């Protein structure tokens, strides 16, 4: 019986290694390996011996690869775990007052001294579940703001959109970029928001040359005029040079790696439902990334992932949801990707990730493991007989028993078995290593 064992690290941009092992039955108690360095083999090492890993952890996708500059653009609550909220406010305490005034994090009131001028709306949002009503103060600027970092080194032009409903009073809404906490306007545009039904509005802003420097924070501002009352939802602010929504700096760096393979997912996919991430972006629902306690805006979904792979010349490899998902859901995802990718069949698919860890949503017990692997395999092969499947293996500490259970499934259930090895940069042995040495050792 021949199986291919895949080694996978659980770090961003981790290497994916393939080693081929021939297992003869019965397994001998000892083995002798002879290496003849003078003999040149005809076996070609596949280019996919190396790959990279893309999972929404920290700022890898949102605030990273995906070029959207705003966080929580739909004014939702519950998108960060309590621990993440504590970290956010520790690093950036300015929005603390926002919570007292019913302004969803990380948005802030334009002038907190005005007190209660905000109300979260429920059940009639343009996107997801919540919207934000703002009640203007006559004679005073009223509104909301959010700290943003613009890729000013690359472009001075920014464009965006939002949804609004006019409730009463004046109908002028000003969208602006300002110097952070200083009030100096860098760029602005006034819009006439008079429709009583949800309406989408677009804007374009250009920052003057030399007015903002790289890594200087700015404020994205939404300001009302006079006594206006307006309901707001689903904002977007993008640099004009975004490539199909992707950050060109991140795409350029990823392309230089010359990676043949990009794996999408990880622990994240144990609670990820792929249909949340397709269709019109401004209608996709916001959820929480269950594994990492951070928002999943679903604006970077399957189509965007495939576009990223096209832009850097890599093959997609997806980790499927074997946690809260179903075999039919996984098979439908395989079908969708095959319909939207050039090869149409035979891609690599990973049957979950770290299923042996209780941090994965709905993790299988050992009694459930082989059956769940087989059930998903049957569903996927029914829609793509050529699909190549990677079964989830375990860490070296526990791989013996866990992997033995996976190997009880009949041949053909999967093509590869992952052996999960994590080596952190905290394990460097030399004394006082330089940051460059630690980085090189990690890579």
C-alpha positions as CSV (number, residue, x, y, z in Angstrom):
1,X,0.0,0.0,0.0
2,X,1.4,3.4,-0.9
3,X,0.4,6.6,0.8
4,X,1.8,10.1,0.5
5,X,2.3,12.0,3.8
6,X,2.1,15.7,3.8
7,X,3.8,17.8,6.5
8,X,2.2,21.1,7.3
9,X,3.1,23.9,9.7
10,X,0.5,26.0,11.2
11,X,2.2,29.4,10.7
12,X,1.3,32.1,8.1
13,X,3.3,31.5,4.9
14,X,4.2,28.0,6.2
15,X,5.9,25.6,3.9
16,X,4.1,22.5,2.7
17,X,6.4,19.5,2.3
18,X,5.6,16.3,0.6
19,X,7.4,13.0,1.3
20,X,6.5,9.7,-0.3
21,X,6.6,6.6,2.0
22,X,6.0,3.1,0.9
23,X,4.4,0.9,3.6
24,X,4.7,-2.9,3.1
25,X,2.4,-5.2,5.0
26,X,3.3,-6.7,7.5
27,X,5.4,-3.8,8.7
28,X,8.9,-5.0,9.5
29,X,10.4,-4.5,12.9
30,X,13.5,-3.0,11.5
31,X,14.6,-1.5,8.2
32,X,17.8,-0.8,6.3
33,X,18.0,2.3,4.1
34,X,20.9,2.5,1.6
35,X,21.7,5.9,0.0
36,X,23.8,6.0,-3.2
37,X,24.7,9.6,-3.6
38,X,26.3,8.9,-7.0
39,X,23.1,7.6,-8.6
40,X,20.9,10.2,-10.2
41,X,17.2,9.5,-9.8
42,X,14.7,10.0,-12.5
43,X,12.0,10.9,-10.0
44,X,11.0,14.6,-10.5
45,X,10.5,16.6,-7.3
46,X,7.1,18.3,-7.7
47,X,7.0,22.0,-7.6
48,X,4.3,21.8,-5.0
49,X,6.8,20.6,-2.4
50,X,6.5,24.2,-1.2
51,X,3.5,26.3,-0.6
52,X,2.1,29.2,1.5
53,X,-0.7,29.5,3.9
54,X,-3.4,32.2,4.0
55,X,-5.7,32.3,7.0
56,X,-7.5,35.3,8.5
57,X,-5.3,35.6,11.6
58,X,-4.6,39.1,12.8
59,X,-4.1,41.4,9.9
60,X,-3.1,38.8,7.3
61,X,-6.3,39.2,5.2
62,X,-8.3,42.2,6.5
63,X,-6.1,45.2,7.1
64,X,-3.6,43.3,5.0
65,X,-4.1,41.5,1.7
66,X,-7.6,42.9,1.4
67,X,-7.4,46.6,0.5
68,X,-10.5,47.8,2.5
69,X,-9.3,50.5,4.9
70,X,-12.3,50.6,7.3
71,X,-13.1,48.2,10.1
72,X,-16.6,47.2,11.1
73,X,-18.1,49.1,8.1
74,X,-21.6,47.8,8.8
75,X,-21.7,48.9,12.5
76,X,-22.2,45.4,13.9
77,X,-21.7,44.3,17.5
78,X,-20.1,41.0,18.7
79,X,-17.4,40.9,16.0
80,X,-14.5,40.7,18.5
81,X,-14.2,38.3,21.4
82,X,-13.9,40.1,24.8
83,X,-10.2,39.4,24.9
84,X,-9.7,41.0,21.5
85,X,-11.8,44.0,22.5
86,X,-9.5,44.4,25.6
87,X,-6.4,44.2,23.3
88,X,-7.9,46.7,20.9
89,X,-8.7,49.3,23.6
90,X,-5.3,48.8,25.2
91,X,-3.6,49.6,22.0
92,X,-6.0,52.3,21.0
93,X,-8.0,53.7,23.9
94,X,-9.7,56.5,21.9
95,X,-12.9,54.6,21.1
96,X,-13.6,53.9,24.8
97,X,-16.2,56.7,25.0
98,X,-17.9,55.3,21.9
99,X,-19.3,52.4,23.8
100,X,-21.0,54.7,26.2
101,X,-22.7,56.5,23.4
102,X,-23.9,53.4,21.5
103,X,-21.3,53.8,18.7
104,X,-20.0,50.4,17.6
105,X,-16.3,49.8,17.8
106,X,-13.9,50.9,16.4
107,X,-16.0,53.9,15.3
108,X,-15.9,57.0,17.4
109,X,-18.2,60.0,17.9
110,X,-16.9,63.1,16.0
111,X,-17.4,65.1,19.2
112,X,-18.0,63.0,22.4
113,X,-18.8,66.2,24.3
114,X,-22.2,66.3,22.5
115,X,-23.2,63.2,24.4
116,X,-26.1,61.0,23.2
117,X,-26.6,61.6,19.5
118,X,-26.4,58.0,18.3
119,X,-28.7,55.0,18.2
120,X,-28.1,51.5,16.9
121,X,-30.9,50.3,14.6
122,X,-31.9,46.6,14.5
123,X,-33.7,44.5,11.9
124,X,-33.8,47.0,9.0
125,X,-30.2,47.3,8.0
126,X,-28.9,47.7,4.5
127,X,-26.4,45.0,5.4
128,X,-26.1,42.4,8.1
129,X,-28.2,43.2,11.2
130,X,-27.4,46.6,12.6
131,X,-27.2,50.2,11.3
132,X,-26.4,53.5,13.0
133,X,-28.7,56.5,13.4
134,X,-27.1,59.9,13.9
135,X,-29.0,62.9,15.1
136,X,-27.3,66.2,14.2
137,X,-26.9,69.1,16.6
138,X,-28.0,72.4,15.0
139,X,-25.1,74.7,14.5
140,X,-22.5,72.1,15.4
141,X,-20.7,69.4,13.4
142,X,-22.1,66.0,14.4
143,X,-21.0,62.6,13.1
144,X,-18.6,59.7,13.4
145,X,-15.0,59.0,12.6
146,X,-12.5,56.1,12.4
147,X,-8.8,56.1,12.5
148,X,-7.3,54.8,9.2
149,X,-3.9,54.3,7.7
150,X,-3.8,55.3,4.1
151,X,-1.2,53.8,1.7
152,X,-0.2,57.4,0.9
153,X,3.2,56.2,-0.3
154,X,1.4,54.6,-3.2
155,X,-1.6,56.7,-4.0
156,X,-3.4,59.9,-3.0
157,X,-6.7,58.8,-4.5
158,X,-9.4,57.0,-2.5
159,X,-12.9,55.9,-3.4
160,X,-15.8,54.5,-1.4
161,X,-19.5,54.1,-0.8
162,X,-22.1,53.8,1.9
163,X,-25.8,53.2,2.4
164,X,-28.1,55.8,4.0
165,X,-31.7,56.7,4.8
166,X,-32.8,60.2,5.4
167,X,-34.9,60.6,8.6
168,X,-35.4,64.3,8.8
169,X,-33.9,67.8,8.8
170,X,-31.1,68.8,6.4
171,X,-29.9,66.3,3.8
172,X,-26.2,67.2,3.5
173,X,-23.6,64.5,4.5
174,X,-19.9,65.3,4.2
175,X,-17.4,62.5,3.8
176,X,-13.9,63.6,4.6
177,X,-10.3,62.6,5.4
178,X,-8.7,64.7,8.1
179,X,-5.4,64.8,10.0
180,X,-5.9,62.5,13.0
181,X,-7.4,64.5,15.9
182,X,-6.4,67.8,14.5
183,X,-9.3,68.7,12.3
184,X,-7.3,69.7,9.3
185,X,-9.3,68.6,6.2
186,X,-7.2,66.6,3.7
187,X,-10.1,65.9,1.3
188,X,-13.9,66.1,1.4
189,X,-17.0,65.6,-0.6
190,X,-20.6,66.7,0.1
191,X,-23.5,64.4,-0.8
192,X,-27.2,65.1,-0.9
193,X,-28.8,62.3,1.1
194,X,-32.5,62.9,0.8
195,X,-34.0,59.4,0.1
196,X,-36.1,57.9,2.8
197,X,-35.3,54.4,1.6
198,X,-31.9,52.7,1.8
199,X,-29.8,54.2,-1.0
200,X,-26.2,53.6,-2.0
201,X,-24.0,56.7,-2.4
202,X,-20.5,56.8,-3.8
203,X,-17.6,59.3,-3.2
204,X,-14.0,60.0,-4.3
205,X,-11.3,61.7,-2.2
206,X,-7.9,63.0,-3.2
207,X,-5.3,63.9,-0.6
208,X,-3.0,66.8,-1.6
209,X,0.6,65.9,-2.2
210,X,2.8,66.2,0.9
211,X,0.0,66.7,3.4
212,X,0.2,63.2,4.9
213,X,3.2,60.9,5.3
214,X,3.4,57.1,5.3
215,X,2.3,55.6,8.6
216,X,0.7,58.8,9.7
217,X,-2.9,58.1,10.9
218,X,-5.8,60.0,9.4
219,X,-9.5,60.2,10.4
220,X,-12.2,59.0,8.0
221,X,-15.1,61.4,8.9
222,X,-18.9,61.3,8.3
223,X,-20.3,64.7,9.2
224,X,-23.9,65.9,9.2
225,X,-25.1,69.4,8.5
226,X,-27.5,71.3,10.9
227,X,-30.4,69.4,12.4
228,X,-30.1,66.4,10.0
229,X,-31.2,62.9,11.2
230,X,-29.8,60.1,9.1
231,X,-29.4,56.3,9.3
232,X,-26.1,54.9,8.0
233,X,-24.8,51.5,7.0
234,X,-22.2,49.5,5.1
235,X,-19.3,51.9,4.4
236,X,-16.3,51.2,2.2
237,X,-13.1,53.1,1.6
238,X,-10.6,51.7,-0.9
239,X,-7.3,53.0,-2.4
240,X,-7.9,53.6,-6.1
241,X,-5.0,51.3,-7.1
242,X,-6.5,48.2,-5.4
243,X,-6.3,45.2,-7.8
244,X,-9.8,43.6,-7.7
245,X,-10.0,44.7,-4.1
246,X,-6.5,43.3,-3.3
247,X,-3.7,45.4,-1.8
248,X,-1.0,45.8,-4.5
249,X,1.9,45.8,-2.0
250,X,0.8,42.5,-0.5
251,X,0.2,41.0,-4.0
252,X,3.6,42.1,-5.2
253,X,5.4,40.6,-2.1
254,X,3.4,37.3,-2.4
255,X,4.2,37.1,-6.1
256,X,7.9,37.4,-5.4
257,X,7.7,34.3,-3.3
258,X,7.0,32.3,-6.5
259,X,4.8,30.0,-4.5
260,X,3.0,27.3,-6.6
261,X,0.3,26.7,-4.0
262,X,-1.7,28.8,-1.6
263,X,-3.8,27.1,1.1
264,X,-6.9,28.9,2.2
265,X,-8.1,28.3,5.7
266,X,-7.0,26.4,8.8
267,X,-8.6,26.5,12.2
268,X,-10.7,29.3,10.8
269,X,-12.5,26.9,8.4
270,X,-14.0,24.8,11.2
271,X,-16.7,27.5,11.5
272,X,-16.5,29.0,8.0
273,X,-19.5,28.7,5.6
274,X,-18.3,29.5,2.1
275,X,-21.6,30.7,0.8
276,X,-21.4,33.7,3.2
277,X,-18.4,34.9,1.1
278,X,-19.9,35.0,-2.4
279,X,-22.3,37.3,-4.2
280,X,-22.3,41.2,-4.1
281,X,-19.8,42.3,-1.5
282,X,-21.9,45.0,0.0
283,X,-24.6,42.4,0.7
284,X,-22.4,39.8,2.4
285,X,-23.1,39.3,6.1
286,X,-20.6,40.1,8.8
287,X,-19.8,37.3,11.2
288,X,-17.2,36.5,13.9
289,X,-14.1,34.4,13.1
290,X,-14.8,31.8,15.7
291,X,-11.2,30.5,15.9
292,X,-9.4,33.8,16.4
293,X,-12.1,36.1,17.9
294,X,-11.9,38.7,15.2
295,X,-14.4,39.9,12.5
296,X,-15.0,38.0,9.4
297,X,-16.5,40.5,7.0
298,X,-16.8,37.9,4.2
299,X,-15.7,40.6,1.6
300,X,-12.7,38.3,0.9
301,X,-14.3,35.1,-0.1
302,X,-13.9,32.3,-2.6
303,X,-13.8,34.5,-5.7
304,X,-11.4,36.9,-4.2
305,X,-9.1,34.0,-3.1
306,X,-9.1,32.6,-6.6
307,X,-8.3,36.0,-8.0
308,X,-5.4,36.3,-5.6
309,X,-4.1,32.9,-6.8
310,X,-4.4,34.1,-10.4
311,X,-2.5,37.3,-9.7
312,X,0.5,35.5,-8.1
313,X,0.4,32.4,-10.4
314,X,-0.4,29.8,-7.7
315,X,-2.8,26.9,-7.5
316,X,-5.6,27.1,-4.8
317,X,-5.8,24.5,-2.0
318,X,-8.7,24.8,0.4
319,X,-9.2,23.5,3.9
320,X,-12.8,22.4,4.1
321,X,-15.2,22.8,7.1
322,X,-15.3,19.5,8.9
323,X,-16.5,21.2,12.1
324,X,-19.8,23.0,11.8
325,X,-20.2,22.1,8.1
326,X,-21.7,19.2,6.3
327,X,-20.4,16.9,3.5
328,X,-23.0,18.4,1.1
329,X,-21.7,21.9,1.9
330,X,-18.1,20.8,1.3
331,X,-19.1,19.1,-2.0
332,X,-20.9,22.3,-3.2
333,X,-17.8,24.3,-2.4
334,X,-15.7,21.9,-4.5
335,X,-18.1,22.2,-7.4
336,X,-18.2,26.0,-7.1
337,X,-14.4,26.3,-7.2
338,X,-14.1,23.9,-10.1
339,X,-16.6,26.0,-12.0
340,X,-14.5,29.2,-11.4
341,X,-11.0,27.8,-11.8
342,X,-9.2,27.1,-15.0
343,X,-8.4,23.4,-14.3
344,X,-12.0,22.6,-13.4
345,X,-11.0,19.4,-11.6
346,X,-8.4,17.6,-9.6
347,X,-7.4,20.3,-7.1
348,X,-6.1,19.6,-3.6
349,X,-8.6,19.8,-0.8
350,X,-7.8,19.5,2.9
351,X,-10.3,17.6,5.0
352,X,-10.3,20.0,8.0
353,X,-7.3,21.2,10.0
354,X,-6.2,20.3,13.5
355,X,-9.3,18.3,14.0
356,X,-7.6,16.7,17.1
357,X,-7.8,20.1,18.9
358,X,-10.8,21.1,21.0
359,X,-10.2,24.7,19.7
360,X,-11.8,23.6,16.5
361,X,-15.5,24.0,16.4
362,X,-17.4,20.7,16.6
363,X,-14.1,18.7,16.6
364,X,-14.6,14.9,16.1
365,X,-13.8,12.4,18.7
366,X,-11.5,9.5,17.8
367,X,-14.6,7.3,17.4
368,X,-16.0,9.8,14.9
369,X,-12.8,10.6,13.0
370,X,-12.6,7.8,10.3
371,X,-16.3,7.9,9.5
372,X,-16.3,11.7,9.1
373,X,-13.3,11.6,6.8
374,X,-14.9,8.9,4.7
375,X,-18.3,10.7,4.6
376,X,-16.7,13.9,3.3
377,X,-14.5,11.9,0.8
378,X,-17.6,10.2,-0.7
379,X,-19.5,13.5,-1.1
380,X,-16.5,15.3,-2.7
381,X,-15.7,12.5,-5.1
382,X,-19.3,12.3,-6.2
383,X,-18.9,15.9,-7.7
384,X,-15.2,15.6,-8.6
385,X,-13.8,12.0,-8.9
386,X,-10.3,13.6,-9.6
387,X,-10.2,15.7,-6.4
388,X,-7.1,15.0,-4.4
389,X,-7.8,14.9,-0.7
390,X,-5.6,15.5,2.3
391,X,-6.8,13.8,5.5
392,X,-6.0,15.6,8.8
393,X,-3.0,14.1,10.6
394,X,-1.8,15.1,14.1
395,X,1.2,16.6,15.9
396,X,4.2,14.3,16.6
397,X,3.1,14.0,20.2
398,X,-0.1,12.2,19.3
399,X,0.2,11.3,15.6
400,X,0.7,7.5,16.2
401,X,-2.8,6.7,17.5
402,X,-4.7,9.5,15.6
403,X,-3.0,8.8,12.2
404,X,-3.6,5.0,12.7
405,X,-7.3,5.7,12.9
406,X,-7.2,7.7,9.7
407,X,-5.4,4.8,8.0
408,X,-8.2,2.5,8.8
409,X,-10.2,4.1,6.0
410,X,-10.0,2.1,2.8
411,X,-7.5,3.0,0.1
412,X,-8.8,5.8,-2.1
413,X,-10.5,7.6,0.7
414,X,-7.8,10.2,0.7
415,X,-4.5,10.7,-1.2
416,X,-2.4,12.4,1.5
417,X,-2.2,12.4,5.3
418,X,-0.9,15.6,6.9
419,X,1.6,15.4,9.7
420,X,1.3,18.7,11.6
421,X,4.6,20.1,12.8
422,X,4.8,23.6,14.4
423,X,8.2,25.2,15.0
424,X,8.0,28.6,16.6
425,X,10.6,31.4,16.5
426,X,10.8,31.1,20.3
427,X,12.8,28.0,20.0
428,X,16.0,29.6,18.6
429,X,18.9,28.2,20.6
430,X,21.7,30.7,20.1
431,X,22.0,33.5,22.7
432,X,20.9,37.0,21.8
433,X,19.8,36.3,18.2
434,X,19.3,39.3,16.0
435,X,15.8,39.9,14.6
436,X,17.1,39.1,11.1
437,X,18.4,35.7,12.3
438,X,15.1,34.9,14.0
439,X,13.1,35.8,10.9
440,X,15.5,33.8,8.7
441,X,15.2,30.8,11.0
442,X,11.5,31.0,11.0
443,X,11.3,31.0,7.2
